[in-house]
């Protein structure tokens, strides 16, 4: 059972990181991305990988990643709402 959980965690992290890293030539770890999606500084610089997380990662994967990484849900939703305002369109986690 523990092995299955670890495999799911690795698959979620791999899928999310491939989406946010590849297009921008970054090499963020899962922990780095988790920190950035709740850091208001990411808003100031309109951090591309963070925006990619909110706009390009499947909503189900977003929720799984947040849960796996133990990120504060309220802060993530607030950040998504702020990125949605900057982008000018709705983002799933902003709701």
GUFIDO-959653 format. One record per atom (N, C-alpha, C): residue number from 1; residue in three letters; atom name; x, y, z. Coordinates in Angstrom, 1 decimal, always signed. Example, Ala and Ser with C-alpha at 12.3 -4.5 7.8 and 13.67 -1.06 7.14 Angstrom:
BEGIN
(1,'Ala','N',(+13.2,-5.7,+7.8))
(1,'Ala','CA',(+12.3,-4.5,+7.8))
(1,'Ala','C',(+13.2,-3.3,+7.8))
(2,'Ser','N',(+12.8,-2.2,+7.1))
(2,'Ser','CA',(+13.7,-1.1,+7.1))
(2,'Ser','C',(+12.9,+0.0,+7.9))
***
This chain:
BEGIN
(1,'Unk','N',(+0.8,-1.2,+0.0))
(1,'Unk','CA',(+0.0,+0.0,+0.0))
(1,'Unk','C',(+0.9,+1.3,+0.0))
(2,'Unk','N',(+1.9,+1.3,+0.8))
(2,'Unk','CA',(+2.8,+2.4,+0.9))
(2,'Unk','C',(+3.5,+2.6,-0.4))
(3,'Unk','N',(+3.9,+1.5,-1.1))
(3,'Unk','CA',(+4.5,+1.6,-2.4))
(3,'Unk','C',(+3.6,+2.3,-3.4))
(4,'Unk','N',(+2.3,+1.9,-3.4))
(4,'Unk','CA',(+1.4,+2.5,-4.3))
(4,'Unk','C',(+1.2,+4.0,-4.1))
(5,'Unk','N',(+1.2,+4.4,-2.9))
(5,'Unk','CA',(+1.1,+5.8,-2.5))
(5,'Unk','C',(+2.3,+6.6,-3.0))
(6,'Unk','N',(+3.5,+6.0,-2.9))
(6,'Unk','CA',(+4.7,+6.6,-3.3))
(6,'Unk','C',(+4.7,+6.7,-4.9))
(7,'Unk','N',(+4.3,+5.7,-5.5))
(7,'Unk','CA',(+4.2,+5.8,-7.0))
(7,'Unk','C',(+3.2,+6.8,-7.5))
(8,'Unk','N',(+2.1,+7.0,-6.8))
(8,'Unk','CA',(+1.2,+8.0,-7.2))
(8,'Unk','C',(+1.8,+9.4,-6.9))
(9,'Unk','N',(+2.5,+9.6,-5.8))
(9,'Unk','CA',(+3.1,+10.8,-5.5))
(9,'Unk','C',(+4.2,+11.2,-6.6))
(10,'Unk','N',(+5.0,+10.2,-7.0))
(10,'Unk','CA',(+6.0,+10.4,-8.0))
(10,'Unk','C',(+5.4,+10.7,-9.3))
(11,'Unk','N',(+4.3,+10.0,-9.7))
(11,'Unk','CA',(+3.6,+10.3,-11.0))
(11,'Unk','C',(+3.0,+11.7,-11.0))
(12,'Unk','N',(+2.4,+12.1,-9.9))
(12,'Unk','CA',(+1.8,+13.4,-9.8))
(12,'Unk','C',(+2.9,+14.5,-10.0))
(13,'Unk','N',(+4.0,+14.3,-9.2))
(13,'Unk','CA',(+5.0,+15.3,-9.2))
(13,'Unk','C',(+5.7,+15.4,-10.6))
(14,'Unk','N',(+5.9,+14.2,-11.2))
(14,'Unk','CA',(+6.6,+14.2,-12.5))
(14,'Unk','C',(+5.7,+14.9,-13.5))
(15,'Unk','N',(+4.4,+14.6,-13.5))
(15,'Unk','CA',(+3.5,+15.2,-14.5))
(15,'Unk','C',(+3.5,+16.7,-14.3))
(16,'Unk','N',(+3.4,+17.2,-13.1))
(16,'Unk','CA',(+3.3,+18.6,-12.8))
(16,'Unk','C',(+4.6,+19.3,-13.2))
(17,'Unk','N',(+5.7,+18.7,-12.8))
(17,'Unk','CA',(+7.0,+19.3,-13.1))
(17,'Unk','C',(+7.3,+19.4,-14.6))
(18,'Unk','N',(+6.9,+18.4,-15.3))
(18,'Unk','CA',(+7.1,+18.4,-16.7))
(18,'Unk','C',(+6.4,+19.5,-17.4))
(19,'Unk','N',(+5.2,+19.8,-16.9))
(19,'Unk','CA',(+4.4,+20.9,-17.4))
(19,'Unk','C',(+4.9,+22.2,-17.1))
(20,'Unk','N',(+5.4,+22.4,-15.9))
(20,'Unk','CA',(+5.9,+23.8,-15.5))
(20,'Unk','C',(+7.3,+24.0,-15.8))
(21,'Unk','N',(+8.1,+23.0,-16.0))
(21,'Unk','CA',(+9.6,+23.2,-16.2))
(21,'Unk','C',(+9.9,+23.3,-17.7))
(22,'Unk','N',(+9.5,+22.3,-18.5))
(22,'Unk','CA',(+9.9,+22.2,-19.9))
(22,'Unk','C',(+9.7,+23.4,-20.7))
(23,'Unk','N',(+8.5,+24.0,-20.7))
(23,'Unk','CA',(+8.4,+25.2,-21.6))
(23,'Unk','C',(+9.2,+26.4,-21.3))
(24,'Unk','N',(+9.6,+26.5,-20.0))
(24,'Unk','CA',(+10.4,+27.7,-19.6))
(24,'Unk','C',(+11.8,+27.4,-19.3))
(25,'Unk','N',(+12.3,+26.2,-19.6))
(25,'Unk','CA',(+13.7,+25.9,-19.4))
(25,'Unk','C',(+14.1,+25.9,-17.9))
(26,'Unk','N',(+13.2,+25.7,-17.0))
(26,'Unk','CA',(+13.5,+25.7,-15.6))
(26,'Unk','C',(+13.7,+24.3,-15.1))
(27,'Unk','N',(+14.2,+24.1,-13.9))
(27,'Unk','CA',(+14.4,+22.8,-13.3))
(27,'Unk','C',(+14.0,+22.8,-11.9))
(28,'Unk','N',(+12.8,+23.3,-11.6))
(28,'Unk','CA',(+12.3,+23.3,-10.2))
(28,'Unk','C',(+12.0,+21.9,-9.7))
(29,'Unk','N',(+12.3,+21.8,-8.4))
(29,'Unk','CA',(+11.9,+20.5,-7.8))
(29,'Unk','C',(+10.5,+20.7,-7.3))
(30,'Unk','N',(+9.9,+19.6,-6.9))
(30,'Unk','CA',(+8.5,+19.6,-6.3))
(30,'Unk','C',(+8.4,+20.5,-5.1))
(31,'Unk','N',(+9.4,+20.5,-4.3))
(31,'Unk','CA',(+9.4,+21.3,-3.1))
(31,'Unk','C',(+9.6,+22.8,-3.4))
(32,'Unk','N',(+10.4,+23.1,-4.4))
(32,'Unk','CA',(+10.6,+24.5,-4.9))
(32,'Unk','C',(+9.2,+25.0,-5.4))
(33,'Unk','N',(+8.6,+24.2,-6.3))
(33,'Unk','CA',(+7.3,+24.7,-6.8))
(33,'Unk','C',(+6.3,+24.8,-5.8))
(34,'Unk','N',(+6.2,+23.9,-4.8))
(34,'Unk','CA',(+5.3,+24.0,-3.7))
(34,'Unk','C',(+5.5,+25.3,-3.0))
(35,'Unk','N',(+6.7,+25.7,-2.7))
(35,'Unk','CA',(+7.0,+27.0,-2.0))
(35,'Unk','C',(+6.6,+28.2,-2.9))
(36,'Unk','N',(+6.8,+28.1,-4.2))
(36,'Unk','CA',(+6.5,+29.2,-5.0))
(36,'Unk','C',(+5.0,+29.5,-5.2))
(37,'Unk','N',(+4.2,+28.4,-5.2))
(37,'Unk','CA',(+2.7,+28.6,-5.4))
(37,'Unk','C',(+2.0,+29.2,-4.3))
(38,'Unk','N',(+2.7,+29.4,-3.1))
(38,'Unk','CA',(+2.1,+30.1,-2.0))
(38,'Unk','C',(+2.9,+31.4,-1.6))
(39,'Unk','N',(+3.9,+31.7,-2.4))
(39,'Unk','CA',(+4.8,+32.9,-2.1))
(39,'Unk','C',(+4.3,+34.1,-2.9))
(40,'Unk','N',(+3.8,+35.1,-2.3))
(40,'Unk','CA',(+3.4,+36.3,-3.0))
(40,'Unk','C',(+4.4,+36.9,-3.9))
(41,'Unk','N',(+5.7,+36.7,-3.7))
(41,'Unk','CA',(+6.8,+37.2,-4.5))
(41,'Unk','C',(+6.6,+36.7,-5.9))
(42,'Unk','N',(+6.0,+35.5,-6.1))
(42,'Unk','CA',(+5.8,+34.9,-7.4))
(42,'Unk','C',(+4.8,+35.8,-8.2))
(43,'Unk','N',(+3.9,+36.5,-7.5))
(43,'Unk','CA',(+3.0,+37.4,-8.2))
(43,'Unk','C',(+3.7,+38.6,-8.7))
(44,'Unk','N',(+4.6,+39.1,-7.9))
(44,'Unk','CA',(+5.3,+40.3,-8.3))
(44,'Unk','C',(+6.1,+40.2,-9.6))
(45,'Unk','N',(+6.6,+39.0,-9.8))
(45,'Unk','CA',(+7.4,+38.7,-11.0))
(45,'Unk','C',(+6.7,+37.9,-12.0))
(46,'Unk','N',(+5.4,+37.7,-11.8))
(46,'Unk','CA',(+4.5,+36.9,-12.7))
(46,'Unk','C',(+5.3,+35.7,-13.1))
(47,'Unk','N',(+5.7,+34.9,-12.1))
(47,'Unk','CA',(+6.6,+33.7,-12.2))
(47,'Unk','C',(+5.9,+32.7,-13.2))
(48,'Unk','N',(+6.6,+32.5,-14.3))
(48,'Unk','CA',(+6.0,+31.7,-15.4))
(48,'Unk','C',(+5.7,+30.2,-15.0))
(49,'Unk','N',(+6.6,+29.5,-14.3))
(49,'Unk','CA',(+6.3,+28.2,-13.8))
(49,'Unk','C',(+5.1,+28.2,-12.9))
(50,'Unk','N',(+5.0,+29.2,-12.0))
(50,'Unk','CA',(+3.8,+29.2,-11.1))
(50,'Unk','C',(+2.6,+29.5,-11.9))
(51,'Unk','N',(+2.6,+30.4,-12.8))
(51,'Unk','CA',(+1.4,+30.6,-13.7))
(51,'Unk','C',(+1.1,+29.4,-14.5))
(52,'Unk','N',(+2.1,+28.7,-15.0))
(52,'Unk','CA',(+1.9,+27.4,-15.7))
(52,'Unk','C',(+1.2,+26.4,-14.8))
(53,'Unk','N',(+1.6,+26.3,-13.5))
(53,'Unk','CA',(+0.9,+25.4,-12.6))
(53,'Unk','C',(-0.6,+25.8,-12.5))
(54,'Unk','N',(-0.9,+27.0,-12.4))
(54,'Unk','CA',(-2.3,+27.4,-12.2))
(54,'Unk','C',(-3.1,+27.4,-13.5))
(55,'Unk','N',(-2.4,+27.5,-14.7))
(55,'Unk','CA',(-3.2,+27.6,-15.9))
(55,'Unk','C',(-3.0,+26.4,-16.8))
(56,'Unk','N',(-2.0,+25.6,-16.7))
(56,'Unk','CA',(-1.7,+24.5,-17.7))
(56,'Unk','C',(-1.8,+23.1,-17.1))
(57,'Unk','N',(-1.7,+23.0,-15.8))
(57,'Unk','CA',(-1.8,+21.7,-15.1))
(57,'Unk','C',(-3.2,+21.4,-14.9))
(58,'Unk','N',(-3.6,+20.2,-15.2))
(58,'Unk','CA',(-5.0,+19.7,-15.0))
(58,'Unk','C',(-5.4,+19.9,-13.6))
(59,'Unk','N',(-6.6,+20.4,-13.4))
(59,'Unk','CA',(-7.1,+20.7,-12.0))
(59,'Unk','C',(-7.0,+19.6,-11.0))
(60,'Unk','N',(-7.3,+18.4,-11.5))
(60,'Unk','CA',(-7.2,+17.2,-10.6))
(60,'Unk','C',(-5.7,+17.0,-10.1))
(61,'Unk','N',(-4.8,+17.2,-11.0))
(61,'Unk','CA',(-3.3,+17.1,-10.7))
(61,'Unk','C',(-2.9,+18.3,-9.7))
(62,'Unk','N',(-3.5,+19.4,-10.0))
(62,'Unk','CA',(-3.2,+20.6,-9.1))
(62,'Unk','C',(-3.6,+20.2,-7.6))
(63,'Unk','N',(-4.8,+19.7,-7.5))
(63,'Unk','CA',(-5.3,+19.3,-6.1))
(63,'Unk','C',(-4.4,+18.2,-5.5))
(64,'Unk','N',(-4.1,+17.2,-6.3))
(64,'Unk','CA',(-3.2,+16.1,-5.8))
(64,'Unk','C',(-1.9,+16.6,-5.4))
(65,'Unk','N',(-1.3,+17.5,-6.2))
(65,'Unk','CA',(+0.0,+18.1,-5.9))
(65,'Unk','C',(+0.0,+18.9,-4.6))
(66,'Unk','N',(-1.0,+19.7,-4.4))
(66,'Unk','CA',(-1.2,+20.5,-3.2))
(66,'Unk','C',(-1.3,+19.6,-2.0))
(67,'Unk','N',(-2.1,+18.5,-2.1))
(67,'Unk','CA',(-2.3,+17.6,-1.0))
(67,'Unk','C',(-1.0,+16.9,-0.7))
(68,'Unk','N',(-0.3,+16.3,-1.7))
(68,'Unk','CA',(+0.9,+15.6,-1.5))
(68,'Unk','C',(+2.0,+16.4,-0.9))
(69,'Unk','N',(+2.1,+17.7,-1.3))
(69,'Unk','CA',(+3.1,+18.6,-0.8))
(69,'Unk','C',(+2.8,+19.3,+0.5))
(70,'Unk','N',(+1.5,+19.1,+0.9))
(70,'Unk','CA',(+1.1,+19.7,+2.2))
(70,'Unk','C',(+1.0,+21.2,+2.2))
(71,'Unk','N',(+0.7,+21.7,+1.0))
(71,'Unk','CA',(+0.6,+23.2,+0.9))
(71,'Unk','C',(-0.7,+23.7,+1.4))
(72,'Unk','N',(-0.7,+24.9,+2.0))
(72,'Unk','CA',(-1.9,+25.5,+2.5))
(72,'Unk','C',(-2.9,+25.8,+1.4))
(73,'Unk','N',(-4.1,+25.2,+1.5))
(73,'Unk','CA',(-5.1,+25.3,+0.4))
(73,'Unk','C',(-5.6,+26.8,+0.3))
(74,'Unk','N',(-5.8,+27.4,+1.4))
(74,'Unk','CA',(-6.3,+28.8,+1.4))
(74,'Unk','C',(-5.3,+29.7,+0.7))
(75,'Unk','N',(-4.0,+29.6,+1.0))
(75,'Unk','CA',(-3.0,+30.4,+0.3))
(75,'Unk','C',(-2.9,+30.1,-1.2))
(76,'Unk','N',(-3.0,+28.8,-1.5))
(76,'Unk','CA',(-3.0,+28.5,-3.0))
(76,'Unk','C',(-4.2,+29.1,-3.7))
(77,'Unk','N',(-5.4,+29.0,-3.1))
(77,'Unk','CA',(-6.5,+29.6,-3.8))
(77,'Unk','C',(-6.4,+31.1,-3.9))
(78,'Unk','N',(-5.9,+31.8,-2.9))
(78,'Unk','CA',(-5.6,+33.2,-2.9))
(78,'Unk','C',(-4.7,+33.5,-4.0))
(79,'Unk','N',(-3.6,+32.8,-4.1))
(79,'Unk','CA',(-2.6,+33.0,-5.2))
(79,'Unk','C',(-3.2,+32.8,-6.5))
(80,'Unk','N',(-4.0,+31.8,-6.7))
(80,'Unk','CA',(-4.6,+31.5,-8.0))
(80,'Unk','C',(-5.5,+32.6,-8.4))
(81,'Unk','N',(-6.2,+33.2,-7.4))
(81,'Unk','CA',(-7.1,+34.3,-7.7))
(81,'Unk','C',(-6.3,+35.5,-8.1))
(82,'Unk','N',(-5.2,+35.8,-7.5))
(82,'Unk','CA',(-4.4,+36.9,-7.9))
(82,'Unk','C',(-3.8,+36.7,-9.3))
(83,'Unk','N',(-3.4,+35.5,-9.6))
(83,'Unk','CA',(-2.9,+35.3,-10.9))
(83,'Unk','C',(-4.0,+35.4,-12.0))
(84,'Unk','N',(-5.2,+35.0,-11.6))
(84,'Unk','CA',(-6.3,+35.1,-12.5))
(84,'Unk','C',(-6.6,+36.6,-12.8))
(85,'Unk','N',(-6.5,+37.4,-11.8))
(85,'Unk','CA',(-6.7,+38.9,-12.0))
(85,'Unk','C',(-5.6,+39.4,-13.0))
(86,'Unk','N',(-4.4,+39.0,-12.7))
(86,'Unk','CA',(-3.3,+39.5,-13.6))
(86,'Unk','C',(-3.5,+39.0,-15.0))
(87,'Unk','N',(-3.9,+37.8,-15.2))
(87,'Unk','CA',(-4.1,+37.1,-16.5))
(87,'Unk','C',(-5.3,+37.6,-17.2))
(88,'Unk','N',(-6.3,+38.0,-16.5))
(88,'Unk','CA',(-7.5,+38.5,-17.1))
(88,'Unk','C',(-8.5,+37.4,-17.4))
(89,'Unk','N',(-8.3,+36.2,-16.9))
(89,'Unk','CA',(-9.3,+35.1,-17.1))
(89,'Unk','C',(-9.3,+34.2,-15.9))
(90,'Unk','N',(-10.3,+33.4,-15.8))
(90,'Unk','CA',(-10.5,+32.5,-14.7))
(90,'Unk','C',(-9.5,+31.3,-14.7))
(91,'Unk','N',(-9.1,+31.0,-13.5))
(91,'Unk','CA',(-8.2,+29.8,-13.3))
(91,'Unk','C',(-8.9,+28.9,-12.3))
(92,'Unk','N',(-8.8,+27.6,-12.5))
(92,'Unk','CA',(-9.6,+26.6,-11.7))
(92,'Unk','C',(-9.5,+26.8,-10.2))
(93,'Unk','N',(-8.3,+27.0,-9.7))
(93,'Unk','CA',(-8.1,+27.0,-8.3))
(93,'Unk','C',(-8.5,+28.4,-7.7))
(94,'Unk','N',(-8.8,+29.3,-8.6))
(94,'Unk','CA',(-9.2,+30.7,-8.1))
(94,'Unk','C',(-10.6,+30.7,-7.6))
(95,'Unk','N',(-11.4,+29.7,-8.0))
(95,'Unk','CA',(-12.8,+29.6,-7.6))
(95,'Unk','C',(-13.0,+29.3,-6.1))
***
